[in-house]
Amino acid sequence: MKPIKIGCLDAYANAYQIHKKRKLKFYETAYNLCSKFIVITDEDLFKKNFLAYTFNESKKKLNVPYADLSQWSKMVGLNQNELNRIQELYNSIPADISSSAIDPDYSIYITTDKQKKVYDQLLLLCEILNKHPEHIDLFFNGTNQFSKCIERKDSKAEINSLWISQIC
């Protein structure tokens, strides 16, 4: 059976986008700081180690292959600790900001005939409940057998997509 999308883990998708924006901010901060000293031609290598890339490219540019990192950073006025802290924060964020990156799929799918059958039946039940809003309160009051598979959202009955995706 071809997978059918029935929902999305919106909170996870939104969190990932926030992580990407934050990681991009740290990258841009490092890029702006280091581009004062060098032209950044290999962004992938730069992302791996902002300080080492800037130092090595600067040594090439200045033709001083045996320069010492601490002396060089003092000479050019670059705060190593600040750049290392930016690198740590950048590396700590679990998101890929490369141009070829594909965002994770936080969609919820049904993949079996049993899931499809249960989904169709619950969809019908939700439609019936939503046509008669006075029954929604009765349905959700107390305990019922559908409490895991049907949720109340914005005064409407909706299928719990994650629950459906976890049944056989």
Rosetta silent file (secondary structure, phi, psi, omega in degrees, C-alpha in Angstrom):
SEQUENCE: MKPIKIGCLDAYANAYQIHKKRKLKFYETAYNLCSKFIVITDEDLFKKNFLAYTFNESKKKLNVPYADLSQWSKMVGLNQNELNRIQELYNSIPADISSSAIDPDYSIYITTDKQKKVYDQLLLLCEILNKHPEHIDLFFNGTNQFSKCIERKDSKAEINSLWISQIC
SCORE:     score description
SCORE:     0.000 S_00000001
   1 L     0.000  135.585  177.559    0.000    0.000    0.000 S_00000001
   2 L   -73.360  131.474 -179.774    1.246    3.459   -0.876 S_00000001
   3 L   -57.718  141.022  179.079    1.668    5.630    2.266 S_00000001
   4 E  -119.712  125.376  179.629   -1.104    8.190    2.757 S_00000001
   5 E   -74.406  127.506 -179.936   -0.420   11.416    4.649 S_00000001
   6 E  -123.332   -2.854 -179.384   -3.020   11.947    7.366 S_00000001
   7 E  -179.406 -173.986 -179.461   -1.415   14.576    9.566 S_00000001
   8 E  -149.843  144.372  173.889    1.710   16.373   10.676 S_00000001
   9 L   -86.121   79.355 -172.931    3.647   16.797   13.899 S_00000001
  10 H   -57.598  -39.974 -178.509    3.409   20.583   13.667 S_00000001
  11 H   -61.400  -39.934  178.820    5.217   21.268   16.952 S_00000001
  12 H   -70.441  -41.262  179.212    8.269   19.299   15.748 S_00000001
  13 H   -63.735  -42.828  178.880    8.228   20.904   12.313 S_00000001
  14 H   -66.219  -40.717  178.499    7.988   24.374   13.848 S_00000001
  15 H   -62.210  -40.803  178.974   10.761   23.625   16.337 S_00000001
  16 H   -62.249  -41.676  179.253   13.031   22.471   13.511 S_00000001
  17 H   -64.583  -37.126  176.647   12.418   25.720   11.608 S_00000001
  18 H   -65.307  -41.984  177.501   13.271   27.707   14.743 S_00000001
  19 H   -60.601  -43.834 -179.898   16.495   25.676   15.115 S_00000001
  20 H   -60.976  -44.746 -179.585   17.401   26.395   11.484 S_00000001
  21 H   -63.307  -40.857  179.926   16.860   30.143   11.920 S_00000001
  22 H   -66.587  -42.765  179.668   18.924   30.172   15.101 S_00000001
  23 H   -64.636  -41.289  177.913   21.746   28.183   13.508 S_00000001
  24 H   -62.092  -37.454  178.295   21.714   30.473   10.485 S_00000001
  25 H   -62.286  -43.857  178.535   21.976   33.487   12.801 S_00000001
  26 H   -65.376  -40.062  177.907   25.121   32.057   14.426 S_00000001
  27 H   -61.336  -47.021 -178.831   26.572   31.247   11.012 S_00000001
  28 H   -63.432  -36.740  176.932   25.912   34.777    9.751 S_00000001
  29 H   -62.213  -47.618  179.103   27.482   36.256   12.887 S_00000001
  30 H   -64.862  -42.779 -179.809   30.639   34.186   12.369 S_00000001
  31 H   -59.698  -48.220 -179.111   30.657   34.898    8.630 S_00000001
  32 H   -64.444  -37.329  178.857   30.389   38.657    9.174 S_00000001
  33 H   -67.367  -46.147 -174.744   33.067   38.586   11.843 S_00000001
  34 H   -80.322  -27.461 -178.468   35.549   36.514    9.821 S_00000001
  35 L   -70.904   -5.473  172.614   34.922   38.092    6.434 S_00000001
  36 L   -70.623  -23.491 -173.887   36.602   41.234    7.784 S_00000001
  37 L  -108.443  -27.141 -175.178   39.886   39.331    7.522 S_00000001
  38 L  -144.445  167.824  169.160   39.434   36.932    4.598 S_00000001
  39 L   -97.970  123.408 -177.454   37.266   36.056    1.643 S_00000001
  40 L   -87.676  110.335 -176.389   35.335   32.911    2.504 S_00000001
  41 L  -103.497  -23.290 -179.387   35.395   30.704   -0.587 S_00000001
  42 L  -121.300   89.843 -175.253   34.572   27.288    0.906 S_00000001
  43 H   -64.421  -34.947  179.466   31.522   27.686    3.137 S_00000001
  44 H   -63.718  -42.253  177.748   31.331   23.979    3.996 S_00000001
  45 H   -68.961  -38.972  177.391   34.903   24.001    5.311 S_00000001
  46 H   -60.523  -42.247 -178.772   34.275   27.298    7.093 S_00000001
  47 H   -62.571  -29.537 -178.098   31.207   25.814    8.860 S_00000001
  48 H   -69.225  -37.152  179.791   33.327   22.977   10.261 S_00000001
  49 L  -159.406   97.034 -176.613   35.668   25.333   12.119 S_00000001
  50 H   -55.929  -48.472 -175.333   35.236   29.081   11.809 S_00000001
  51 H   -67.751  -48.549 -177.901   38.473   29.978   13.589 S_00000001
  52 H   -62.169  -42.900  179.557   40.769   27.433   11.926 S_00000001
  53 H   -61.584  -47.472 -178.594   39.440   28.293    8.457 S_00000001
  54 H   -63.053  -43.582  179.809   39.876   32.035    9.033 S_00000001
  55 H   -62.685  -48.439 -177.882   43.355   31.557   10.489 S_00000001
  56 H   -65.163  -42.266  179.116   44.543   29.272    7.668 S_00000001
  57 H   -67.559  -34.892  178.475   43.130   31.466    4.910 S_00000001
  58 H   -68.128  -38.712  177.532   44.639   34.557    6.534 S_00000001
  59 H   -61.410  -40.872  177.798   48.049   32.894    6.716 S_00000001
  60 H   -63.998  -45.251 -177.884   47.848   32.205    2.975 S_00000001
  61 H   -63.580  -41.594 -178.012   46.724   35.740    2.245 S_00000001
  62 H   -86.951   -6.581 -179.246   49.456   37.307    4.391 S_00000001
  63 L    58.578   46.069  176.305   52.058   34.757    3.247 S_00000001
  64 L  -128.691   78.132 -173.360   53.014   33.841    6.813 S_00000001
  65 L   -65.189  -19.384 -176.241   52.711   30.044    6.922 S_00000001
  66 L  -107.583   22.214 -179.724   54.259   29.710   10.396 S_00000001
  67 L   -65.438  147.742  177.522   52.134   32.286   12.213 S_00000001
  68 L   -91.213  137.412 -175.490   50.956   31.493   15.734 S_00000001
  69 H   -59.409  -48.593 -177.307   47.168   31.517   16.254 S_00000001
  70 H   -66.150  -39.579  177.588   47.157   33.582   19.447 S_00000001
  71 H   -66.318  -42.568  179.484   49.637   36.120   18.042 S_00000001
  72 H   -61.044  -46.440 -177.169   47.699   36.338   14.791 S_00000001
  73 H   -64.617  -35.574  175.720   44.359   36.853   16.548 S_00000001
  74 H   -67.892  -41.003 -178.131   45.838   39.636   18.691 S_00000001
  75 H   -62.834  -43.260 -177.763   47.439   41.223   15.633 S_00000001
  76 H   -90.030  -10.899  178.379   44.200   41.306   13.621 S_00000001
  77 L    81.750   32.578  178.975   41.965   41.978   16.622 S_00000001
  78 L  -100.859  127.734  179.785   39.895   38.798   16.491 S_00000001
  79 L   -83.670  105.151 -178.731   38.529   37.473   19.782 S_00000001
  80 H   -60.334  -42.101 -178.040   39.191   33.715   19.657 S_00000001
  81 H   -62.435  -41.209  179.281   36.955   32.989   22.646 S_00000001
  82 H   -63.255  -45.856 -179.040   34.016   34.780   21.059 S_00000001
  83 H   -67.356  -38.411  176.290   34.425   32.917   17.781 S_00000001
  84 H   -64.440  -38.324  178.566   34.865   29.574   19.566 S_00000001
  85 H   -65.932  -41.704  176.934   31.681   30.250   21.581 S_00000001
  86 H   -60.810  -42.267  179.050   29.765   31.033   18.384 S_00000001
  87 H   -62.038  -43.768  178.686   31.099   27.765   16.910 S_00000001
  88 H   -60.398  -45.690  179.723   29.975   25.789   19.983 S_00000001
  89 H   -64.722  -42.703  178.408   26.493   27.268   19.813 S_00000001
  90 H   -59.183  -48.099 -178.091   26.326   26.685   16.059 S_00000001
  91 H   -67.966  -24.801 -176.492   27.411   23.034   16.443 S_00000001
  92 H   -78.192  -10.548 -175.780   24.943   22.409   19.279 S_00000001
  93 L   -93.536  121.708 -175.830   21.891   23.081   17.104 S_00000001
  94 L   -82.348   67.927  178.137   20.489   19.948   15.417 S_00000001
  95 L  -146.246  152.150  179.529   19.591   21.447   12.055 S_00000001
  96 L  -108.716  118.402 -179.203   21.163   21.444    8.609 S_00000001
  97 L  -105.682   10.465  178.761   21.406   24.851    6.958 S_00000001
  98 L   -67.387  153.343 -176.747   23.337   23.772    3.891 S_00000001
  99 L   -64.292  -24.065 -179.243   21.772   24.712    0.580 S_00000001
 100 L   -91.566   -0.554 -176.419   21.363   21.036   -0.347 S_00000001
 101 L   -69.075  141.663  174.417   19.647   20.131    2.935 S_00000001
 102 L  -111.629  126.347 -179.312   16.179   18.657    2.862 S_00000001
 103 L   -62.872  145.732  176.417   14.069   19.348    5.934 S_00000001
 104 L   -59.713  150.155  178.352   12.921   16.288    7.880 S_00000001
 105 L   -92.890  111.727  178.963    9.419   15.094    7.084 S_00000001
 106 L   -98.167   20.589  178.102    7.257   15.436   10.173 S_00000001
 107 E   -74.875  155.729  177.034    4.191   14.134    8.364 S_00000001
 108 E  -110.277  130.752 -175.772    2.166   11.253    9.757 S_00000001
 109 E  -122.569  151.159  165.608    1.333    8.451    7.333 S_00000001
 110 E  -103.519  141.308 -172.534   -0.810    5.376    7.286 S_00000001
 111 L  -130.368   -1.677 -179.480    0.892    2.475    5.571 S_00000001
 112 L  -125.973  159.950  177.893   -1.328   -0.559    6.072 S_00000001
 113 H   -64.126  -37.201  178.675   -4.796   -1.578    4.991 S_00000001
 114 H   -62.132  -45.130  177.931   -5.836   -1.979    8.632 S_00000001
 115 H   -60.018  -42.529 -179.731   -4.778    1.601    9.397 S_00000001
 116 H   -62.213  -43.301 -179.455   -6.684    2.828    6.339 S_00000001
 117 H   -63.551  -47.005  179.308   -9.837    0.965    7.374 S_00000001
 118 H   -63.797  -42.499  179.950   -9.705    2.316   10.947 S_00000001
 119 H   -60.017  -47.152 -179.537   -8.934    5.810    9.671 S_00000001
 120 H   -61.529  -40.457  179.564  -11.917    5.788    7.278 S_00000001
 121 H   -67.628  -41.112  178.850  -14.253    4.591   10.026 S_00000001
 122 H   -70.266  -33.056  176.437  -13.045    7.214   12.495 S_00000001
 123 H   -62.017  -42.478  177.365  -13.290    9.895    9.827 S_00000001
 124 H   -62.730  -43.906  178.504  -16.946    8.982    9.357 S_00000001
 125 H   -61.729  -42.894  178.228  -17.534    9.103   13.124 S_00000001
 126 H   -62.499  -41.089  178.542  -15.897   12.545   13.339 S_00000001
 127 H   -60.837  -43.623  179.405  -18.075   13.805   10.483 S_00000001
 128 H   -63.644  -46.955  179.618  -21.223   12.617   12.283 S_00000001
 129 H   -62.037  -41.066 -176.961  -20.141   14.193   15.581 S_00000001
 130 H   -72.725  -21.866  175.035  -19.218   17.479   13.917 S_00000001
 131 H   -75.205  -20.956 -178.390  -22.626   17.675   12.173 S_00000001
 132 L  -127.261   77.568 -174.557  -24.257   17.510   15.607 S_00000001
 133 H   -56.008  -26.915  179.509  -22.153   19.753   17.902 S_00000001
 134 H   -64.888  -22.857  179.317  -24.483   19.090   20.849 S_00000001
 135 H   -82.859  -19.043 -178.117  -23.245   15.478   20.841 S_00000001
 136 H   -62.526  -43.527  178.861  -19.574   16.446   21.047 S_00000001
 137 H   -61.405  -43.103  178.554  -19.890   17.438   24.701 S_00000001
 138 H   -63.580  -39.787 -178.160  -21.644   14.168   25.487 S_00000001
 139 H   -64.290  -41.315 -175.169  -19.022   12.218   23.539 S_00000001
 140 H   -91.191   -8.992  175.675  -16.061   13.760   25.343 S_00000001
 141 L   -77.551  139.014  178.756  -17.569   13.806   28.847 S_00000001
 142 L    74.552 -161.195 -179.923  -16.560   10.864   30.970 S_00000001
 143 L  -103.639  145.762  174.366  -14.656    7.928   29.592 S_00000001
 144 L  -146.800  164.314 -176.143  -15.206    6.368   26.224 S_00000001
 145 L   -72.168  -12.967 -175.900  -13.490    3.799   24.091 S_00000001
 146 L  -100.217    7.873 -172.313  -12.461    6.403   21.520 S_00000001
 147 L   -61.311  -25.331  179.452  -10.532    8.707   23.844 S_00000001
 148 L   -87.346  -28.445 -171.929   -7.159    7.762   22.327 S_00000001
 149 L  -101.756  -13.649  176.143   -8.134    7.853   18.684 S_00000001
 150 E  -127.270  131.563 -178.358  -10.395   10.925   18.543 S_00000001
 151 E  -114.871  160.680  174.406   -9.391   14.289   19.969 S_00000001
 152 E  -103.169  119.636  178.097  -11.262   17.493   20.608 S_00000001
 153 E  -134.154  124.623  178.939   -9.742   20.465   18.776 S_00000001
 154 L    51.621   47.021  178.738  -11.436   23.837   18.462 S_00000001
 155 L    61.614   23.931  177.474  -14.782   22.367   19.565 S_00000001
 156 E  -130.174  154.588  175.495  -14.615   19.710   16.864 S_00000001
 157 E   -87.666  129.692  178.453  -13.880   16.016   16.871 S_00000001
 158 E  -134.905  151.755  178.599  -10.682   15.119   14.985 S_00000001
 159 E   -72.969  138.216  173.107   -8.773   11.934   14.438 S_00000001
 160 L   -82.083   95.197 -174.751   -5.588   11.462   16.446 S_00000001
 161 H   -58.860  -39.170 -178.768   -3.300   10.846   13.460 S_00000001
 162 H   -64.188  -40.703  178.557   -0.369    9.742   15.570 S_00000001
 163 H   -61.969  -44.638 -179.837   -2.453    7.042   17.277 S_00000001
 164 H   -59.861  -42.914 -176.915   -3.659    5.749   13.894 S_00000001
 165 H   -67.790  -16.916 -177.279   -0.102    5.571   12.567 S_00000001
 166 H   -95.684   -6.544  175.376    0.972    3.449   15.532 S_00000001
 167 L   -85.522  158.371 -176.420   -1.565    0.658   15.112 S_00000001
 168 L   -57.393    0.000    0.000   -0.669   -2.350   12.976 S_00000001
